[in-house]
Amino acid sequence: MIRILAVPAIDKAAAKGSGFDAVVLVAHTPTGAAGHLELLQAPLRALAKADAKCGSAVNLVAAEHLAGGRLVVAPTGPLTRDHDDVRRYAEAASAGVRRARDAGATAILLLVQTPPMSAPFQHAATTAALGAVSGLWQPLEAREALGEAKVEPVQKIAVAVLGGTFSDAAAKWVEATASGLRLARDLSGTNPERMAPPLFAAFVQQAFRGSKVKVAIQKNEKTLRLEYPLLMAVARASLGVARHRPCVVRLEYKPKGAITRTLLFAGKGLTYDTGGADLKTDGHMAGMSRDKGGAAAIAGLFLTASKLGLRGVHLIAELGVVRNSIGSDAFVSDEIITSHAGCRVRIGNTDAEGRLVLADLLSHLRVDAARADAPHVLSVATLTGHAGRAVGPYNIALDNGPARATATATTLMQVGDAVGDPFECSRLRREDFDFVQPRSQADDTLSCNNLPSSGTARGHQFPMAFLCLASGLDKHGNDSALPMPFTHIDIGGSGVEGGDWQHGRPSGRPLVTLLAAMCGGLPPL
C-alpha cells in the first residue's frame, strides 16, 4: 500500500537529493506554475520551447536540479467551461504518476497547481492525490503471482499544493480512502475462482482483522434457506460445488460516543452471474465476475471509516455473496418464492438475480433499522445494464418518499461533483410499481419482465419498486407509522472504468461520495 505524505517545505522536497526520485506537476497552466517554485522555471521554459502541446499532453522532462532529475508535467486541460469538473485533476495525476512509474520512480513528489476558481475545485488536491494512488493499482492476481514490489513499485507519494496547503489530515484522509478503494477493487476485480463466495468472505475477514469493524459470516445452508429464501434460490445451482456455496457477510462499525446516524447497507455480491436458466449468451457472460462491485464498495467504505475513526455514525452492512450458476437444480422463471419479508415473488427472469439477493438483505436491515438511531437504509449494486445505457459512467441514486424528503439523492449528486465521484438523480414513480404488480392472486409481485433491462422502459427504476415490495420497505413510506428512508444506488454504469466489464479497471465507486455525503467523511480543506 502506498504511503501518502504532506510536504511542509516544497522547495526542499523538490530539490535533488531530497529522497524523492521524480516530481509530477498537475497543472491547468504548466508554465504559470513556475511562478510558485523557482526549481520549475528552467525545465518548464525548455518544455514550452520544445513542445507546443505542453499544455495538453503528458511530458517527461530531464531536470538536473529537481528530485530524481526528472519532471513529469501532467496538464488537467481546461477547467473554466460549464462542463469541466474536478475529475480532471484525478485523471491528470493518474496519468502523471504512471508516467513517472514507467520511468523508474518509486518515491514521487506530486505538485498540484492551485485551481483557477475555488467553488467547483475546493477538493482538487485530495482528488488529485486519490487519482494518483488509484492510477497505480494493479490486479490482485498480478500482485500474488509476480510480487507487489514488481507490479506496484511506487512506495510513497508526497503531496503539495503550489500556492496553497495540503495538510497531514488531508494526507491521512487520502491514505485511508485509498485503502478502502484498494479493497473494493481487489474484491470486485478479481476472477470468479480466486474470489468465489467463501474466499470473498475470507478476504473481507482478513482485511478487517485488528480493526474496529466486526465481521460475521453466515454460511450455514439450513439457516440461509430459512432466513434468505430469495438469495438461496439464486444460489441453488451452486450448492453442489463446495467452493461456490453462498454466504452472507455482516459488517458493523460502531464508534464510541453518541450516535447521530445509522446507515444500513445491502450489497450485491454476485461473484459470478451466468444468468442462470435464462443464460447469458452471445458473449454477454464475460465480465460477470465484476457483478460483486456493490458489496465490494461497501466493504471498502467500512475499511475507510474504521481507518479514519469516524465518529457519530453507526454502520451496518449485509453483503450477499452468491454465485448464480447454471445446473440441473437452477431456479427458473415462473417459480413463486416467498421472501424473508413474507412477499410472494414470481420469478420473471433468472438473470434479474441481484434484486432477489438484495431484497432479503434489505428485509433483515429493515428489522435492524426499526430499533436504530436515525436510520437510513441503502442498497448498492451493479444491478442493471439500463443504468449504463441511461447515464453512462455515473452512479444513479433513487430515493423512496422519506429519503426524498431529506434530499438524499440530490445531496449525493452535489457532494459527488465536489469529490470527483459523480451521481445522477433518478426518480421512483407509480409506473414502476405498476410494472411489478402481480398478475394473479398466486403472487404478490413480479421480479422482472423477460427482456434485458437495457431494452426495457424505466429499466433501472422499476427494480427499486420491486425491492420496496419484496423487502417490506413499502410499509415504511411517508404514510406509515414508521417512515424509513431508503436510497437505492445502481452502479451498473460506473462499477468499472470505460464500460469494459471484462477488462476495465474496477472503480470502487461510489465509496468516496458515500464517505463524504453520508458518513461525514469530507476531505479536509
Buried (B, 14 or more C-beta within 10 A) or exposed (E): EBBBBBBEEBEEBBBEEBEBBBBBBBBBBBBBBBBBBEBBEBBBEBBBEEBEEBBEEBBBBEBEBBBBBBBBBBBBEEBEEEEBBBBBBBBBBBBBBBBBBEEEBBBBBBBBBBBEEEEBBBBBBBBBBBBBBBBBBBBBBEBEEEEEEEBBBBEBBBBBBBEBBBBEEBBBBBBBBBBBBBBBBBBBBBBBEBBBBBBBBBBBBEBBEEBBBEBEBBBEEEEBBEBBBBBBBBBBBBBEEEEBBBBBBBBBBBBEEEBEBBBBBBBBBBBBBBBBBBEBEEEBBEBBBBBBBBBBBBBBBBBBBBBBEBEEBBBBBBBBBBBBBBBEEBBEBEBEBBBBBEBBBBBBBBBBBBBBBBBBBBBBBBEBBEEBEEBBBBBBBBBBBBBBBBBEBBBBBBBBBBBBEEEBBBBBBBBBBBBBBBBBBBEBBEEBBEBBEBEEEEBBBBBBBEEBBBEBEBBBBBBBBBBBBBBBBBBBBEEEEEBBBBBBBBBBBBBBBEEEBEEBBBBBBBBBBBBBBBBBBBBBE
